[in-house]
Amino acid sequence: MILIGILVVFMALVFLQRLVYRHLWIRNLTVDLKFSAKTGIEGSSVSLTEVISSRKALPLPWLTVKFQVSRYLAFPDNLHASVTDDYYREDLFSLAMYQRISRTLRVNLKKRGYYSIKSIDLVSSDLLLTRKLVGHAESLSVITVTPRMLTREELEIPYRQLIGQVLVRQALLPDPFEFRSIREYQSFDTMKSVNWLATARTGQLKVNVNEYTASRDVLILLNIEPDGAFYEELLIEEGIRVASSLCEYLVTDGISCGLISNGRDIITGEPIEIQSGQSIQHVQQVQEQLGRLDLTQHPASFADYLGHKSFDRHQESVLLMISFNCSGKICQAWTRCLDQGYQGLWIIPRYADRMDRLPEIEDPVFCWEVKRLVD
């Protein structure tokens, strides 16, 4: 009888602990994964911190945290991991009562993009390992990987050509704060420039004449639209790196820079347009925007973009077009822009070992040679 009694009590305890764990194991259990920074540069590394906290008097003999991220976020230790279309990782923990555990992993940023923790699954068991328990957690942590920077030495030739055009273009614009003289009104003058006091005194329309100031501005036009069926992601990515690097070097050298692209933002789904600016924050905005550029979304027609009405706001800019697409429509649209008085340079990313077609235009073109990746 005593043995039967002990057996009954043991079975009751097993059932009770299973019941308790079934309902309470995930209560007051938090799992969070956080990147150490909101942005990182392609080719660099950041940290990913796993924080597991149990605020209850119920120990977990083991807890497996499974999470899924893009395969372009690489973990050097590669423990308990598998890589297919994504990277799948499992980390094992043991939690006592009211315990908090933190573990930091290094993450190599292999490719430009916008990445999040896609899913977090939790697997545990009761105290006697008789029942498997499964749960789920959420993480709002994201990271934008900005394009890798090219060195000034790599960009020396196209940069010199671009700077030369900027210096030639330096448009002379009237400075409203520097008064020079008064003259008679002419048909091309605006009413805003009329000097009403001088007009009343002389009986004839008179306008103010201001001194002039130099404007230095470059507008980068980035095209990711493929040339028909000819789609080369490597060339597009290299064009994005060229755009990002030139923007930073231009601003560093005191030249305002803006960006227009038919590529779409992965968050908003809209094409990119950033007005000219000349600050560190502006460069960061451009680079983060390029990091969020999504090549899986269908781009807008770049030939139409070159004739877009918003383009008129950049009348005094030197145009820098980056496009490996040399279709007839783009060549015609680019030629029309330059015929309207713009100065411009076309940079064409192309493979060093392949003679692709070049645009049939007479205006300046620079071929940016790209080496193929060797597996």
Contacts in CASP RR format, 6 or more apart in sequence:
PFRMAT RR
TARGET T0000
AUTHOR 0000-0000-0000
METHOD contacts of the structure
MODEL  1
MILIGILVVFMALVFLQRLVYRHLWIRNLTVDLKFSAKTGIEGSSVSLTE
VISSRKALPLPWLTVKFQVSRYLAFPDNLHASVTDDYYREDLFSLAMYQR
ISRTLRVNLKKRGYYSIKSIDLVSSDLLLTRKLVGHAESLSVITVTPRML
TREELEIPYRQLIGQVLVRQALLPDPFEFRSIREYQSFDTMKSVNWLATA
RTGQLKVNVNEYTASRDVLILLNIEPDGAFYEELLIEEGIRVASSLCEYL
VTDGISCGLISNGRDIITGEPIEIQSGQSIQHVQQVQEQLGRLDLTQHPA
SFADYLGHKSFDRHQESVLLMISFNCSGKICQAWTRCLDQGYQGLWIIPR
YADRMDRLPEIEDPVFCWEVKRLVD
14 128 0 8 1.000
14 130 0 8 1.000
17 126 0 8 1.000
17 127 0 8 1.000
17 128 0 8 1.000
18 126 0 8 1.000
18 128 0 8 1.000
18 130 0 8 1.000
18 131 0 8 1.000
20 58 0 8 1.000
20 126 0 8 1.000
21 58 0 8 1.000
21 125 0 8 1.000
21 126 0 8 1.000
21 127 0 8 1.000
21 131 0 8 1.000
21 133 0 8 1.000
22 126 0 8 1.000
22 131 0 8 1.000
22 133 0 8 1.000
24 56 0 8 1.000
24 58 0 8 1.000
25 58 0 8 1.000
25 60 0 8 1.000
25 124 0 8 1.000
25 126 0 8 1.000
25 133 0 8 1.000
26 122 0 8 1.000
26 133 0 8 1.000
26 135 0 8 1.000
27 56 0 8 1.000
28 54 0 8 1.000
28 55 0 8 1.000
28 56 0 8 1.000
29 52 0 8 1.000
29 53 0 8 1.000
29 54 0 8 1.000
29 55 0 8 1.000
29 56 0 8 1.000
29 60 0 8 1.000
29 95 0 8 1.000
29 122 0 8 1.000
30 51 0 8 1.000
30 52 0 8 1.000
30 53 0 8 1.000
30 55 0 8 1.000
30 137 0 8 1.000
31 50 0 8 1.000
31 51 0 8 1.000
31 52 0 8 1.000
31 53 0 8 1.000
31 65 0 8 1.000
31 120 0 8 1.000
31 122 0 8 1.000
31 137 0 8 1.000
32 50 0 8 1.000
32 51 0 8 1.000
32 137 0 8 1.000
32 139 0 8 1.000
32 141 0 8 1.000
33 48 0 8 1.000
33 49 0 8 1.000
33 50 0 8 1.000
33 51 0 8 1.000
33 67 0 8 1.000
33 117 0 8 1.000
33 120 0 8 1.000
33 139 0 8 1.000
33 141 0 8 1.000
34 48 0 8 1.000
34 49 0 8 1.000
34 51 0 8 1.000
34 139 0 8 1.000
34 141 0 8 1.000
35 46 0 8 1.000
35 47 0 8 1.000
35 48 0 8 1.000
35 107 0 8 1.000
35 141 0 8 1.000
35 142 0 8 1.000
35 143 0 8 1.000
36 46 0 8 1.000
36 47 0 8 1.000
36 48 0 8 1.000
36 49 0 8 1.000
37 46 0 8 1.000
37 143 0 8 1.000
38 142 0 8 1.000
38 143 0 8 1.000
38 144 0 8 1.000
39 143 0 8 1.000
39 144 0 8 1.000
39 145 0 8 1.000
39 146 0 8 1.000
39 284 0 8 1.000
39 287 0 8 1.000
39 288 0 8 1.000
40 46 0 8 1.000
40 109 0 8 1.000
40 143 0 8 1.000
40 144 0 8 1.000
40 145 0 8 1.000
40 146 0 8 1.000
41 109 0 8 1.000
41 145 0 8 1.000
41 146 0 8 1.000
41 147 0 8 1.000
41 148 0 8 1.000
41 149 0 8 1.000
42 109 0 8 1.000
42 110 0 8 1.000
42 111 0 8 1.000
42 112 0 8 1.000
42 145 0 8 1.000
42 146 0 8 1.000
42 147 0 8 1.000
42 148 0 8 1.000
42 241 0 8 1.000
43 108 0 8 1.000
43 109 0 8 1.000
43 110 0 8 1.000
43 148 0 8 1.000
44 108 0 8 1.000
44 109 0 8 1.000
45 106 0 8 1.000
45 107 0 8 1.000
45 108 0 8 1.000
45 109 0 8 1.000
46 106 0 8 1.000
46 107 0 8 1.000
46 109 0 8 1.000
46 143 0 8 1.000
47 104 0 8 1.000
47 105 0 8 1.000
47 106 0 8 1.000
47 107 0 8 1.000
48 75 0 8 1.000
48 104 0 8 1.000
48 105 0 8 1.000
48 106 0 8 1.000
48 107 0 8 1.000
49 102 0 8 1.000
49 103 0 8 1.000
49 104 0 8 1.000
49 105 0 8 1.000
50 65 0 8 1.000
50 91 0 8 1.000
50 101 0 8 1.000
50 102 0 8 1.000
50 103 0 8 1.000
50 104 0 8 1.000
50 105 0 8 1.000
51 100 0 8 1.000
51 101 0 8 1.000
51 102 0 8 1.000
52 63 0 8 1.000
52 65 0 8 1.000
52 93 0 8 1.000
52 95 0 8 1.000
52 100 0 8 1.000
52 101 0 8 1.000
52 102 0 8 1.000
53 99 0 8 1.000
53 100 0 8 1.000
53 101 0 8 1.000
54 60 0 8 1.000
54 95 0 8 1.000
54 96 0 8 1.000
54 97 0 8 1.000
54 98 0 8 1.000
54 99 0 8 1.000
54 100 0 8 1.000
55 98 0 8 1.000
56 97 0 8 1.000
56 98 0 8 1.000
57 97 0 8 1.000
57 98 0 8 1.000
58 97 0 8 1.000
59 95 0 8 1.000
59 96 0 8 1.000
59 97 0 8 1.000
59 127 0 8 1.000
60 93 0 8 1.000
60 94 0 8 1.000
60 95 0 8 1.000
60 124 0 8 1.000
61 94 0 8 1.000
61 124 0 8 1.000
61 125 0 8 1.000
61 127 0 8 1.000
61 129 0 8 1.000
62 92 0 8 1.000
62 93 0 8 1.000
62 94 0 8 1.000
62 124 0 8 1.000
62 125 0 8 1.000
63 92 0 8 1.000
63 93 0 8 1.000
63 94 0 8 1.000
63 95 0 8 1.000
63 122 0 8 1.000
63 123 0 8 1.000
63 124 0 8 1.000
64 90 0 8 1.000
64 91 0 8 1.000
64 92 0 8 1.000
64 93 0 8 1.000
64 122 0 8 1.000
64 123 0 8 1.000
64 124 0 8 1.000
65 90 0 8 1.000
65 91 0 8 1.000
65 92 0 8 1.000
65 93 0 8 1.000
65 120 0 8 1.000
65 121 0 8 1.000
65 122 0 8 1.000
66 88 0 8 1.000
66 89 0 8 1.000
66 90 0 8 1.000
66 120 0 8 1.000
66 121 0 8 1.000
66 122 0 8 1.000
66 123 0 8 1.000
67 88 0 8 1.000
67 89 0 8 1.000
67 117 0 8 1.000
67 118 0 8 1.000
67 119 0 8 1.000
67 120 0 8 1.000
67 121 0 8 1.000
67 139 0 8 1.000
68 86 0 8 1.000
68 87 0 8 1.000
68 88 0 8 1.000
68 89 0 8 1.000
68 117 0 8 1.000
68 118 0 8 1.000
68 119 0 8 1.000
69 86 0 8 1.000
69 87 0 8 1.000
69 89 0 8 1.000
69 115 0 8 1.000
69 116 0 8 1.000
69 117 0 8 1.000
69 118 0 8 1.000
70 86 0 8 1.000
70 87 0 8 1.000
70 115 0 8 1.000
70 118 0 8 1.000
71 83 0 8 1.000
71 84 0 8 1.000
71 85 0 8 1.000
71 86 0 8 1.000
71 87 0 8 1.000
72 109 0 8 1.000
72 110 0 8 1.000
72 111 0 8 1.000
72 113 0 8 1.000
72 115 0 8 1.000
72 145 0 8 1.000
73 87 0 8 1.000
73 107 0 8 1.000
73 108 0 8 1.000
73 109 0 8 1.000
73 110 0 8 1.000
73 115 0 8 1.000
74 87 0 8 1.000
74 107 0 8 1.000
74 108 0 8 1.000
74 110 0 8 1.000
75 81 0 8 1.000
75 87 0 8 1.000
75 89 0 8 1.000
75 105 0 8 1.000
75 106 0 8 1.000
75 107 0 8 1.000
75 108 0 8 1.000
76 106 0 8 1.000
76 108 0 8 1.000
77 105 0 8 1.000
77 106 0 8 1.000
79 89 0 8 1.000
80 89 0 8 1.000
80 90 0 8 1.000
80 91 0 8 1.000
80 92 0 8 1.000
81 87 0 8 1.000
81 88 0 8 1.000
81 89 0 8 1.000
81 90 0 8 1.000
82 88 0 8 1.000
86 118 0 8 1.000
91 103 0 8 1.000
93 101 0 8 1.000
93 103 0 8 1.000
95 101 0 8 1.000
109 143 0 8 1.000
109 145 0 8 1.000
111 145 0 8 1.000
111 237 0 8 1.000
112 145 0 8 1.000
112 146 0 8 1.000
112 147 0 8 1.000
112 148 0 8 1.000
112 237 0 8 1.000
112 240 0 8 1.000
112 241 0 8 1.000
112 290 0 8 1.000
112 291 0 8 1.000
112 293 0 8 1.000
113 144 0 8 1.000
113 145 0 8 1.000
113 266 0 8 1.000
113 291 0 8 1.000
113 292 0 8 1.000
113 293 0 8 1.000
114 142 0 8 1.000
114 143 0 8 1.000
114 144 0 8 1.000
114 145 0 8 1.000
114 266 0 8 1.000
114 267 0 8 1.000
114 291 0 8 1.000
114 292 0 8 1.000
114 294 0 8 1.000
115 142 0 8 1.000
115 143 0 8 1.000
115 144 0 8 1.000
115 145 0 8 1.000
116 139 0 8 1.000
116 141 0 8 1.000
116 142 0 8 1.000
116 143 0 8 1.000
117 139 0 8 1.000
117 141 0 8 1.000
119 136 0 8 1.000
120 136 0 8 1.000
120 137 0 8 1.000
120 138 0 8 1.000
120 139 0 8 1.000
121 134 0 8 1.000
121 135 0 8 1.000
121 136 0 8 1.000
121 137 0 8 1.000
122 134 0 8 1.000
122 135 0 8 1.000
122 136 0 8 1.000
122 137 0 8 1.000
123 132 0 8 1.000
123 133 0 8 1.000
123 134 0 8 1.000
123 135 0 8 1.000
124 132 0 8 1.000
124 133 0 8 1.000
125 131 0 8 1.000
125 132 0 8 1.000
125 133 0 8 1.000
126 133 0 8 1.000
144 288 0 8 1.000
144 291 0 8 1.000
144 292 0 8 1.000
145 291 0 8 1.000
146 244 0 8 1.000
146 287 0 8 1.000
146 288 0 8 1.000
146 290 0 8 1.000
146 291 0 8 1.000
147 237 0 8 1.000
147 240 0 8 1.000
147 241 0 8 1.000
147 243 0 8 1.000
147 244 0 8 1.000
147 245 0 8 1.000
147 287 0 8 1.000
147 290 0 8 1.000
147 291 0 8 1.000
148 241 0 8 1.000
149 241 0 8 1.000
149 244 0 8 1.000
149 245 0 8 1.000
149 248 0 8 1.000
150 241 0 8 1.000
150 242 0 8 1.000
150 245 0 8 1.000
152 159 0 8 1.000
152 249 0 8 1.000
155 242 0 8 1.000
155 245 0 8 1.000
155 246 0 8 1.000
155 249 0 8 1.000
157 366 0 8 1.000
158 242 0 8 1.000
158 246 0 8 1.000
158 345 0 8 1.000
158 347 0 8 1.000
158 366 0 8 1.000
158 368 0 8 1.000
159 246 0 8 1.000
159 249 0 8 1.000
161 345 0 8 1.000
161 364 0 8 1.000
161 366 0 8 1.000
162 218 0 8 1.000
162 246 0 8 1.000
162 250 0 8 1.000
162 318 0 8 1.000
162 320 0 8 1.000
162 345 0 8 1.000
163 253 0 8 1.000
163 255 0 8 1.000
165 318 0 8 1.000
165 343 0 8 1.000
165 344 0 8 1.000
165 345 0 8 1.000
165 364 0 8 1.000
166 216 0 8 1.000
166 217 0 8 1.000
166 218 0 8 1.000
166 255 0 8 1.000
166 318 0 8 1.000
168 343 0 8 1.000
169 316 0 8 1.000
169 318 0 8 1.000
169 343 0 8 1.000
170 214 0 8 1.000
170 215 0 8 1.000
170 216 0 8 1.000
171 214 0 8 1.000
171 215 0 8 1.000
171 316 0 8 1.000
172 212 0 8 1.000
172 213 0 8 1.000
172 214 0 8 1.000
172 215 0 8 1.000
173 212 0 8 1.000
173 213 0 8 1.000
173 214 0 8 1.000
173 215 0 8 1.000
173 316 0 8 1.000
174 210 0 8 1.000
174 211 0 8 1.000
174 212 0 8 1.000
174 213 0 8 1.000
175 210 0 8 1.000
175 211 0 8 1.000
175 212 0 8 1.000
175 213 0 8 1.000
176 210 0 8 1.000
178 210 0 8 1.000
178 211 0 8 1.000
178 213 0 8 1.000
179 208 0 8 1.000
179 209 0 8 1.000
179 210 0 8 1.000
179 211 0 8 1.000
180 209 0 8 1.000
180 210 0 8 1.000
180 211 0 8 1.000
181 209 0 8 1.000
182 195 0 8 1.000
182 198 0 8 1.000
182 206 0 8 1.000
182 207 0 8 1.000
182 208 0 8 1.000
182 209 0 8 1.000
183 206 0 8 1.000
183 207 0 8 1.000
183 209 0 8 1.000
184 204 0 8 1.000
184 205 0 8 1.000
184 206 0 8 1.000
184 207 0 8 1.000
185 194 0 8 1.000
185 204 0 8 1.000
185 205 0 8 1.000
185 206 0 8 1.000
185 207 0 8 1.000
186 207 0 8 1.000
189 207 0 8 1.000
193 207 0 8 1.000
193 208 0 8 1.000
194 205 0 8 1.000
194 206 0 8 1.000
194 207 0 8 1.000
194 208 0 8 1.000
195 206 0 8 1.000
195 207 0 8 1.000
195 208 0 8 1.000
198 206 0 8 1.000
199 205 0 8 1.000
199 206 0 8 1.000
215 316 0 8 1.000
216 254 0 8 1.000
216 255 0 8 1.000
216 256 0 8 1.000
217 255 0 8 1.000
217 256 0 8 1.000
217 257 0 8 1.000
217 258 0 8 1.000
217 276 0 8 1.000
217 314 0 8 1.000
217 316 0 8 1.000
217 317 0 8 1.000
217 318 0 8 1.000
218 246 0 8 1.000
218 250 0 8 1.000
218 255 0 8 1.000
218 256 0 8 1.000
218 257 0 8 1.000
218 258 0 8 1.000
218 276 0 8 1.000
218 317 0 8 1.000
218 318 0 8 1.000
218 319 0 8 1.000
218 320 0 8 1.000
219 257 0 8 1.000
219 258 0 8 1.000
219 259 0 8 1.000
219 260 0 8 1.000
219 276 0 8 1.000
219 314 0 8 1.000
219 317 0 8 1.000
219 318 0 8 1.000
219 319 0 8 1.000
219 320 0 8 1.000
220 243 0 8 1.000
220 246 0 8 1.000
220 247 0 8 1.000
220 257 0 8 1.000
220 258 0 8 1.000
220 259 0 8 1.000
220 260 0 8 1.000
220 320 0 8 1.000
220 322 0 8 1.000
221 260 0 8 1.000
221 261 0 8 1.000
221 305 0 8 1.000
221 306 0 8 1.000
221 319 0 8 1.000
221 320 0 8 1.000
221 321 0 8 1.000
221 322 0 8 1.000
221 323 0 8 1.000
222 239 0 8 1.000
222 240 0 8 1.000
222 243 0 8 1.000
222 259 0 8 1.000
222 260 0 8 1.000
222 261 0 8 1.000
222 262 0 8 1.000
222 263 0 8 1.000
222 272 0 8 1.000
222 290 0 8 1.000
222 322 0 8 1.000
222 323 0 8 1.000
223 261 0 8 1.000
223 262 0 8 1.000
223 299 0 8 1.000
223 302 0 8 1.000
223 305 0 8 1.000
223 321 0 8 1.000
223 322 0 8 1.000
223 323 0 8 1.000
223 324 0 8 1.000
223 325 0 8 1.000
223 330 0 8 1.000
224 236 0 8 1.000
224 240 0 8 1.000
224 261 0 8 1.000
224 262 0 8 1.000
224 263 0 8 1.000
224 293 0 8 1.000
224 295 0 8 1.000
224 299 0 8 1.000
225 262 0 8 1.000
225 299 0 8 1.000
225 300 0 8 1.000
225 301 0 8 1.000
225 302 0 8 1.000
225 323 0 8 1.000
225 325 0 8 1.000
226 232 0 8 1.000
226 325 0 8 1.000
227 324 0 8 1.000
227 325 0 8 1.000
227 326 0 8 1.000
227 327 0 8 1.000
228 325 0 8 1.000
228 327 0 8 1.000
232 324 0 8 1.000
232 351 0 8 1.000
233 295 0 8 1.000
234 370 0 8 1.000
234 372 0 8 1.000
234 373 0 8 1.000
235 324 0 8 1.000
235 349 0 8 1.000
235 350 0 8 1.000
235 351 0 8 1.000
235 370 0 8 1.000
236 295 0 8 1.000
236 324 0 8 1.000
236 349 0 8 1.000
238 349 0 8 1.000
238 368 0 8 1.000
238 370 0 8 1.000
239 322 0 8 1.000
239 324 0 8 1.000
239 347 0 8 1.000
239 349 0 8 1.000
239 368 0 8 1.000
240 290 0 8 1.000
240 291 0 8 1.000
240 293 0 8 1.000
242 322 0 8 1.000
242 347 0 8 1.000
242 349 0 8 1.000
242 368 0 8 1.000
243 259 0 8 1.000
243 261 0 8 1.000
243 290 0 8 1.000
243 322 0 8 1.000
244 286 0 8 1.000
244 287 0 8 1.000
244 290 0 8 1.000
246 257 0 8 1.000
246 320 0 8 1.000
247 257 0 8 1.000
247 258 0 8 1.000
247 259 0 8 1.000
247 283 0 8 1.000
247 286 0 8 1.000
247 287 0 8 1.000
248 283 0 8 1.000
248 287 0 8 1.000
250 256 0 8 1.000
250 257 0 8 1.000
251 257 0 8 1.000
251 277 0 8 1.000
251 278 0 8 1.000
251 279 0 8 1.000
251 280 0 8 1.000
251 282 0 8 1.000
251 283 0 8 1.000
254 278 0 8 1.000
255 278 0 8 1.000
256 276 0 8 1.000
256 277 0 8 1.000
256 278 0 8 1.000
257 276 0 8 1.000
257 277 0 8 1.000
257 278 0 8 1.000
257 282 0 8 1.000
257 283 0 8 1.000
257 286 0 8 1.000
258 274 0 8 1.000
258 275 0 8 1.000
258 276 0 8 1.000
258 277 0 8 1.000
258 286 0 8 1.000
258 317 0 8 1.000
259 272 0 8 1.000
259 273 0 8 1.000
259 274 0 8 1.000
259 286 0 8 1.000
259 289 0 8 1.000
259 290 0 8 1.000
260 271 0 8 1.000
260 272 0 8 1.000
260 273 0 8 1.000
260 274 0 8 1.000
260 305 0 8 1.000
260 311 0 8 1.000
261 271 0 8 1.000
261 272 0 8 1.000
261 273 0 8 1.000
261 293 0 8 1.000
262 271 0 8 1.000
262 299 0 8 1.000
262 300 0 8 1.000
262 301 0 8 1.000
262 302 0 8 1.000
262 305 0 8 1.000
263 271 0 8 1.000
263 272 0 8 1.000
263 293 0 8 1.000
263 294 0 8 1.000
263 295 0 8 1.000
263 297 0 8 1.000
263 299 0 8 1.000
263 300 0 8 1.000
264 270 0 8 1.000
264 271 0 8 1.000
264 272 0 8 1.000
264 293 0 8 1.000
264 294 0 8 1.000
264 297 0 8 1.000
264 298 0 8 1.000
264 299 0 8 1.000
264 300 0 8 1.000
265 271 0 8 1.000
265 272 0 8 1.000
265 289 0 8 1.000
265 292 0 8 1.000
265 293 0 8 1.000
265 294 0 8 1.000
266 292 0 8 1.000
266 293 0 8 1.000
266 294 0 8 1.000
266 297 0 8 1.000
267 292 0 8 1.000
269 294 0 8 1.000
269 297 0 8 1.000
271 299 0 8 1.000
271 300 0 8 1.000
271 305 0 8 1.000
272 289 0 8 1.000
272 290 0 8 1.000
272 293 0 8 1.000
273 310 0 8 1.000
274 282 0 8 1.000
274 285 0 8 1.000
274 286 0 8 1.000
274 289 0 8 1.000
275 313 0 8 1.000
276 314 0 8 1.000
276 317 0 8 1.000
302 323 0 8 1.000
302 325 0 8 1.000
302 330 0 8 1.000
302 333 0 8 1.000
303 327 0 8 1.000
303 329 0 8 1.000
303 330 0 8 1.000
303 332 0 8 1.000
303 333 0 8 1.000
304 333 0 8 1.000
305 311 0 8 1.000
306 330 0 8 1.000
306 333 0 8 1.000
306 334 0 8 1.000
306 336 0 8 1.000
306 337 0 8 1.000
307 333 0 8 1.000
307 336 0 8 1.000
307 337 0 8 1.000
311 337 0 8 1.000
317 342 0 8 1.000
318 342 0 8 1.000
318 343 0 8 1.000
318 344 0 8 1.000
318 345 0 8 1.000
319 337 0 8 1.000
319 338 0 8 1.000
319 342 0 8 1.000
319 343 0 8 1.000
319 344 0 8 1.000
319 345 0 8 1.000
320 344 0 8 1.000
320 345 0 8 1.000
320 347 0 8 1.000
321 334 0 8 1.000
321 344 0 8 1.000
321 345 0 8 1.000
321 346 0 8 1.000
321 347 0 8 1.000
322 346 0 8 1.000
322 347 0 8 1.000
322 349 0 8 1.000
323 330 0 8 1.000
323 346 0 8 1.000
323 347 0 8 1.000
323 348 0 8 1.000
324 348 0 8 1.000
324 349 0 8 1.000
324 350 0 8 1.000
324 356 0 8 1.000
326 348 0 8 1.000
326 356 0 8 1.000
326 357 0 8 1.000
326 358 0 8 1.000
326 359 0 8 1.000
328 359 0 8 1.000
328 360 0 8 1.000
330 359 0 8 1.000
331 359 0 8 1.000
331 360 0 8 1.000
331 361 0 8 1.000
334 346 0 8 1.000
334 359 0 8 1.000
334 361 0 8 1.000
334 363 0 8 1.000
335 361 0 8 1.000
335 363 0 8 1.000
338 344 0 8 1.000
338 363 0 8 1.000
344 363 0 8 1.000
344 364 0 8 1.000
345 364 0 8 1.000
345 365 0 8 1.000
345 366 0 8 1.000
346 359 0 8 1.000
346 361 0 8 1.000
346 363 0 8 1.000
346 364 0 8 1.000
346 365 0 8 1.000
346 366 0 8 1.000
347 365 0 8 1.000
347 366 0 8 1.000
347 368 0 8 1.000
348 358 0 8 1.000
348 359 0 8 1.000
348 365 0 8 1.000
348 366 0 8 1.000
348 367 0 8 1.000
348 368 0 8 1.000
349 368 0 8 1.000
349 370 0 8 1.000
350 356 0 8 1.000
350 367 0 8 1.000
350 368 0 8 1.000
350 369 0 8 1.000
350 370 0 8 1.000
351 369 0 8 1.000
351 370 0 8 1.000
351 371 0 8 1.000
351 372 0 8 1.000
352 369 0 8 1.000
352 370 0 8 1.000
352 371 0 8 1.000
353 372 0 8 1.000
358 365 0 8 1.000
358 367 0 8 1.000
359 365 0 8 1.000
END
